[in-house]
Amino acid sequence: MQYDYSKNKDEHPEPIKADLKGLIPEWLQGTLIRNGPGLFSLGETRYNHWFDGMALLHSFTIKKGGSDGSPPLKSAEVVCTVPCRSLLTPSYYHSFGMTDNYFVFIEQPLKLDVLKMATAYLRGVSWASCMKFHPEDSTLIHLIDRKTKKEVGIKFYTGAMAVYHQVNAFEDDGHVVFDGICYDDNSLYEMFYLDKLKEQMGADTVYCKPKCKRFVLPLSDMGETGEDLVKLKYTTASAVKEKEGKVLCQGEVLCDGVELPRINYNFNGKKYRYSYMCCVDISPVATKIVKFDVETKQKIEWTGGDCFASEPVFIPRPDAVDEDDGVVLTCIINAKPVQGGFLLVLDGKSFKEVARACIDVDFHMDMHGYFIPGSS
């Protein structure tokens, strides 16, 4: 079962009526927008890395229990400037953590070469080739106070790792806790060159499985050198005080083989229990999705056989009390060429299928999505 990443996908500007199987909750009304690489050749221009492909949007509009397949920044301001270790090789950033009082930025050793990027077009190479992982460097964790708009004085760091997506962050009893998806290297990035994908995905892929890790940053460094400053009882993550204001952080592995995490965003920046992720324990192409309980470490999985799953998006039920009271939406690509894809609707608690909206269209593999609520 393979997906052709390099194939240009057709655009369908007119809405297409979906074939609904099951019952979509009446309270679920709005539009799910999905985005990801969909065009890899335009005229004589060709792209050789999946991340370099031109974006292709698709959407599902849900109203009155049915589905069709088919905002700018305002008042933005600079909150804080964090100097990088090297002006010519800044760290690659894809996401950051945020709590009520702090921002969390990861300065990882996956770096951009500014000089190579400046000449990439003239040399006829992709931006992907201008990135390099430096395993000899540590990973710096910058904690920024949202009120003072300055970085805190403690210098947090951990071992070399690559991080693309953070799950959530929150404050608890004098600590900032943040969870992220971590890789030991950047082999994932290297795998997505289009000329490598078919060969690698068809064989026994040498794959650096991601780990969902929890890091804990103590807001006070009061203690003896060599002392673990983490006082929370529910985690094995550590933060050991060193000299010169440095603190060495070691993360707790919550689970592994997961990516593209989403949560109930009513709990964004707050202590939470559940996350919804793609299961990538065998390869970076997800064939199932998972609900993960961070307290019990239990997983509930959904799989549909010969299909590929996209990032799951949780939508809370209006006036819900429980964190997992709602539905999960995910786009499913059918690997069978004669069958189209569908929008899958799962119950947030049981993780069982509620409905699916089937569309006779060849979906493209996307990356991220956003749900815009409509009037209920």
Number of C-alpha atoms within 10 A of each C-alpha: 10 14 17 11 22 22 13 17 17 13 15 11 9 9 13 15 17 18 15 18 13 13 14 22 18 12 17 22 21 18 20 22 17 23 17 19 22 25 22 22 15 10 5 5 8 14 18 18 24 22 20 18 19 16 16 18 16 19 20 23 20 21 19 13 15 21 26 21 25 18 3 5 6 6 5 7 7 6 13 14 10 12 8 12 11 9 11 13 19 19 23 19 17 11 14 18 22 22 20 14 15 24 21 22 19 24 23 26 26 23 20 22 17 15 11 18 18 12 13 16 11 8 10 9 15 18 18 19 15 18 22 18 20 16 17 9 14 15 22 22 20 20 25 22 18 16 10 12 14 15 18 15 14 19 18 23 21 18 18 21 22 28 26 17 20 25 24 25 28 22 21 13 9 13 17 22 24 24 21 26 25 25 19 16 19 19 15 18 16 15 21 21 20 19 14 13 20 17 12 15 18 10 8 10 14 13 15 18 20 23 21 22 21 25 24 28 26 26 17 13 22 10 12 12 16 13 15 19 23 22 16 16 7 7 17 16 21 23 25 20 23 17 9 9 12 17 26 18 25 18 21 17 18 20 18 16 19 24 29 22 23 23 25 22 15 11 15 18 22 17 15 19 16 21 21 28 25 27 27 21 19 16 18 21 18 22 23 20 27 22 26 22 17 15 12 9 11 12 15 14 15 17 14 12 10 12 18 23 25 27 25 27 26 25 22 21 17 11 7 10 9 10 18 23 19 20 26 27 22 22 27 24 25 21 17 12 9 9 14 16 23 24 25 20 25 22 19 24 16 12 19 15 16 17 20 25 24 21 20 15 19 18 19 27 23 20 14 15 21 13 18 12 15 13 8 11
